[in-house]
């Protein structure tokens, strides 16, 4: 798992984990979403990976292109 750089300083995303065919992103409330090639498609997941590494534009891209294409959502602890 890596810390998201959040170059804009306004992103709700705090960290991410890149795997071969999927990526998981965590938000500041500890909710996580996993996007995979199988569900979201390789182009979208690869772009999420690129933006995660770059440290900017990730939350905007997800909300516009991949919002409901996640495989798994894990709500914050205690909910």
Secondary structure, DSSP 8 states (H G I E B T S, - for coil): -EE---TTS--SEEEEEEETTEEEEEETTS-EEEEEHHHH-HHHHHHHHHHHHHTSSHHHHIIIIITT--SEEE--TT-
